[in-house]
Amino acid sequence: MTRLSSLPTALQQAIRQGRALKVIAGLDNFDAARVQRVVRAAAAGGADLVDLACDPTLVRLAVALAPGLPVCVSAVDPTLFPPAVEAGAAMVEIGNYDSFYPQGRVFGADEVLALTRRTRALLPATVLSVTVPHTLPLDEQERLAVELVAAGADLIQTEGGTSARPLSAGALGLIEKAAPTLAAAHAISRAVAVPVLCASGLSAVTVPMALAAGAAGVGVGSAVNRLDDELAMVAVVRALREAMPLAAVVQSEQPQ
């Protein structure tokens, strides 16, 4: 048995079939009312997982609101993870780093690797996802992903939406926005034997591309959490869900 087998069966199946949908409330979003809307929308829209800031209070809120929706918590401080797991989080994630880049905070390969090792030491049995910084060249992202898996990462997540500078409107602009994370998903999914989640800058237009590139699932944040209207949030989550192929290819080579 692997750590991934500790996840709820439906989430395991979604990952195995290459069609997992994670809705991200935001690493720096500690507003309970906003998080509540995101959680309800994720559950109503058919998401497989909701990703919250690492706060036990938010975890308990999400579990109470949507008992059937697994919770992932994100942080860059491993000591924050154990209380959130005790509160009911099904998995933990180092990253996503998008909220730090405007502050000039950049995460290097050595730091991310050290955070991974420290998290694994603190939580030897908990499913761990690690985001590979898009600020690294693509070949270094591949190399780091391999090292992260060796250090105990169960999933790898890509990013890149903040570095993209779309020049076009409409669908072409959405593809340009997603290009960095799509490229990372393509490269990393071929370099590691664990599931890869493609996140940052995705939309209903580019979600199928992420899966075709080799991702086992996608993470979508601002397309949902920036909205103020909960019905609009639900509509976006449903559109993302419907953008995924119904008959996904089973990624049998990836351990579950």
C-alpha positions as CSV (number, residue, x, y, z in Angstrom):
1,M,0.0,0.0,0.0
2,T,1.1,3.5,-0.7
3,R,0.2,6.7,1.1
4,L,-2.2,7.6,-1.8
5,S,-4.3,4.6,-0.8
6,S,-5.2,6.5,2.4
7,L,-7.1,9.0,0.3
8,P,-10.9,8.7,-0.1
9,T,-11.7,6.1,-2.8
10,A,-13.4,8.6,-5.1
11,L,-10.4,10.9,-5.0
12,Q,-8.0,8.0,-5.7
13,Q,-10.1,7.0,-8.7
14,A,-10.2,10.5,-10.1
15,I,-6.4,10.7,-9.9
16,R,-6.0,7.2,-11.3
17,Q,-8.3,8.1,-14.2
18,G,-6.5,11.4,-14.9
19,R,-9.4,13.7,-14.2
20,A,-9.1,15.0,-10.7
21,L,-10.4,18.5,-10.1
22,K,-9.1,20.6,-7.2
23,V,-10.5,24.0,-6.3
24,I,-8.1,26.3,-4.6
25,A,-9.4,28.8,-2.0
26,G,-5.9,30.4,-1.7
27,L,-2.9,29.9,0.5
28,D,-3.3,33.4,2.0
29,N,-7.1,33.3,2.2
30,F,-8.1,33.1,5.9
31,D,-11.4,34.8,5.4
32,A,-13.9,32.2,6.8
33,A,-16.9,33.6,4.8
34,R,-15.0,33.6,1.5
35,V,-13.6,30.1,2.2
36,Q,-17.1,28.9,3.0
37,R,-18.4,30.1,-0.4
38,V,-15.5,28.4,-2.2
39,V,-16.1,25.1,-0.3
40,R,-19.8,25.1,-1.0
41,A,-19.2,25.9,-4.7
42,A,-16.6,23.2,-5.0
43,A,-18.9,20.6,-3.6
44,A,-21.9,21.7,-5.6
45,G,-19.9,21.9,-8.8
46,G,-18.4,18.4,-8.6
47,A,-14.8,19.0,-7.5
48,D,-12.8,16.1,-6.1
49,L,-10.8,18.2,-3.7
50,V,-10.7,21.6,-2.1
51,D,-7.4,23.3,-1.2
52,L,-7.4,25.7,1.8
53,A,-4.9,27.8,3.7
54,C,-3.4,25.8,6.5
55,D,-5.6,26.6,9.4
56,P,-7.4,23.9,11.5
57,T,-10.4,26.2,12.0
58,L,-10.9,26.4,8.2
59,V,-10.4,22.6,7.9
60,R,-13.1,22.0,10.4
61,L,-15.4,24.5,8.7
62,A,-14.9,22.7,5.3
63,V,-15.4,19.3,6.8
64,A,-18.6,20.4,8.4
65,L,-19.9,22.1,5.3
66,A,-19.0,19.3,2.8
67,P,-18.3,16.1,4.6
68,G,-17.8,14.2,1.4
69,L,-15.2,16.6,-0.1
70,P,-11.6,15.9,0.9
71,V,-9.5,18.8,2.1
72,C,-5.9,19.7,1.2
73,V,-4.1,22.4,3.1
74,S,-1.3,24.5,1.6
75,A,1.6,26.2,3.4
76,V,5.3,26.9,3.2
77,D,5.9,26.2,6.9
78,P,5.8,22.5,7.7
79,T,5.1,23.0,11.4
80,L,1.6,24.3,10.4
81,F,0.6,21.0,8.8
82,P,0.1,18.6,11.8
83,P,-2.7,20.5,13.5
84,A,-4.5,20.8,10.2
85,V,-4.2,17.1,9.6
86,E,-5.5,16.4,13.1
87,A,-8.5,18.7,12.2
88,G,-9.4,16.5,9.2
89,A,-7.2,17.4,6.3
90,A,-6.7,14.5,3.9
91,M,-3.4,15.7,2.5
92,V,-0.9,18.6,2.7
93,E,0.8,20.6,0.1
94,I,4.0,22.7,0.0
95,G,3.0,25.7,-2.2
96,N,1.4,27.2,-4.3
97,Y,3.8,30.2,-4.4
98,D,1.8,32.6,-6.5
99,S,0.9,34.8,-3.6
100,F,4.6,35.3,-2.7
101,Y,5.9,36.4,-6.0
102,P,4.5,40.0,-5.9
103,Q,6.4,40.4,-2.6
104,G,9.6,39.4,-4.4
105,R,9.8,36.1,-2.5
106,V,11.2,33.3,-4.7
107,F,11.6,29.7,-3.7
108,G,14.7,27.9,-4.8
109,A,15.1,24.2,-5.4
110,D,17.2,23.6,-2.3
111,E,14.6,25.3,-0.1
112,V,11.7,23.4,-1.6
113,L,13.6,20.1,-1.1
114,A,14.4,21.0,2.5
115,L,10.7,21.8,3.2
116,T,9.7,18.5,1.7
117,R,12.1,16.5,3.8
118,R,11.0,18.4,6.9
119,T,7.3,17.8,6.2
120,R,7.9,14.1,5.5
121,A,9.7,13.8,8.8
122,L,6.8,15.5,10.7
123,L,4.1,13.5,8.8
124,P,5.5,10.2,7.6
125,A,2.1,8.7,6.8
126,T,0.3,11.8,5.3
127,V,-0.2,12.3,1.6
128,L,2.2,15.1,0.5
129,S,1.9,17.2,-2.7
130,V,4.8,19.6,-3.5
131,T,4.6,22.5,-6.0
132,V,7.6,22.9,-8.3
133,P,8.5,26.6,-8.6
134,H,7.9,27.9,-12.2
135,T,10.7,30.4,-11.7
136,L,13.2,27.5,-12.4
137,P,14.1,26.6,-16.0
138,L,12.1,23.7,-17.2
139,D,15.0,21.2,-17.1
140,E,15.6,22.2,-13.4
141,Q,11.9,21.8,-12.7
142,E,12.2,18.2,-14.0
143,R,15.3,17.5,-11.9
144,L,13.7,19.0,-8.8
145,A,10.6,16.9,-9.3
146,V,12.6,13.7,-9.4
147,E,14.4,14.8,-6.2
148,L,11.2,15.7,-4.5
149,V,9.7,12.2,-5.2
150,A,12.9,10.6,-3.8
151,A,12.4,12.8,-0.6
152,G,8.8,11.5,-0.1
153,A,6.5,13.6,-2.3
154,D,3.4,11.6,-3.3
155,L,2.2,14.1,-5.9
156,I,3.9,17.0,-7.8
157,Q,2.1,20.2,-8.7
158,T,3.1,22.6,-11.5
159,E,2.5,26.3,-11.7
160,G,3.2,29.2,-14.0
161,G,0.2,31.5,-14.4
162,T,1.9,34.5,-12.8
163,S,4.7,34.4,-15.3
164,A,2.6,34.3,-18.4
165,R,1.9,37.5,-20.3
166,P,-1.0,36.8,-22.7
167,L,-1.0,39.0,-25.8
168,S,-4.3,37.9,-27.2
169,A,-8.0,38.0,-26.3
170,G,-10.4,35.1,-26.0
171,A,-9.4,31.4,-26.2
172,L,-5.9,32.2,-27.6
173,G,-5.2,34.4,-24.6
174,L,-6.3,31.7,-22.2
175,I,-3.9,29.2,-23.9
176,E,-1.1,31.7,-23.7
177,K,-1.9,32.2,-20.0
178,A,-1.7,28.5,-19.3
179,A,1.4,27.7,-21.5
180,P,4.0,27.7,-18.7
181,T,2.2,25.3,-16.4
182,L,1.1,23.1,-19.4
183,A,4.8,22.8,-20.5
184,A,5.8,21.9,-16.9
185,A,3.1,19.3,-16.7
186,H,4.2,17.7,-19.9
187,A,7.9,17.6,-18.9
188,I,7.5,16.6,-15.3
189,S,4.8,13.9,-15.9
190,R,7.3,12.1,-18.1
191,A,10.1,12.4,-15.5
192,V,8.4,11.1,-12.4
193,A,6.2,8.0,-11.6
194,V,3.8,9.8,-9.3
195,P,0.7,11.8,-10.3
196,V,1.2,15.4,-11.5
197,L,-1.4,18.1,-10.8
198,C,-1.3,21.0,-13.3
199,A,-2.3,24.3,-11.7
200,S,-2.1,28.1,-12.0
201,G,-3.6,30.0,-14.9
202,L,-6.0,27.3,-16.1
203,S,-9.5,27.7,-17.4
204,A,-12.2,25.5,-19.0
205,V,-10.4,26.0,-22.3
206,T,-7.0,24.7,-21.1
207,V,-8.0,22.0,-18.6
208,P,-8.4,19.4,-21.3
209,M,-4.9,20.4,-22.6
210,A,-3.4,19.9,-19.1
211,L,-4.8,16.3,-19.0
212,A,-3.6,15.6,-22.5
213,A,-0.2,16.9,-21.5
214,G,0.0,14.1,-18.9
215,A,-1.5,15.6,-15.7
216,A,-3.5,13.4,-13.5
217,G,-5.6,16.3,-12.5
218,V,-5.8,20.1,-12.3
219,G,-6.0,22.8,-9.7
220,V,-7.9,26.0,-10.3
221,G,-7.9,28.9,-8.0
222,S,-8.5,32.5,-9.1
223,A,-11.0,31.5,-11.8
224,V,-13.2,30.5,-8.8
225,N,-12.1,32.2,-5.7
226,R,-11.9,35.7,-7.1
227,L,-15.7,35.7,-7.7
228,D,-18.0,37.3,-5.2
229,D,-21.2,35.4,-6.3
230,E,-21.5,31.8,-5.1
231,L,-23.7,30.8,-8.0
232,A,-21.1,32.1,-10.4
233,M,-18.5,30.1,-8.5
234,V,-20.6,26.9,-8.9
235,A,-21.1,27.6,-12.6
236,V,-17.3,27.9,-13.1
237,V,-16.6,24.7,-11.2
238,R,-19.2,22.9,-13.2
239,A,-17.8,24.2,-16.5
240,L,-14.3,22.9,-15.4
241,R,-15.8,19.6,-14.5
242,E,-17.6,19.3,-17.9
243,A,-14.4,20.3,-19.7
244,M,-12.8,17.1,-18.6
245,P,-13.2,14.0,-20.8
246,L,-15.7,11.5,-19.5
247,A,-13.7,8.6,-20.5
248,A,-10.2,9.4,-19.3
249,V,-7.3,7.1,-19.8
250,V,-6.4,5.2,-16.7
251,Q,-2.8,6.1,-15.7
252,S,-1.9,2.6,-14.6
253,E,1.8,3.2,-14.5
254,Q,1.4,5.6,-11.5
255,P,1.3,3.9,-8.1
256,Q,-1.8,4.3,-6.0
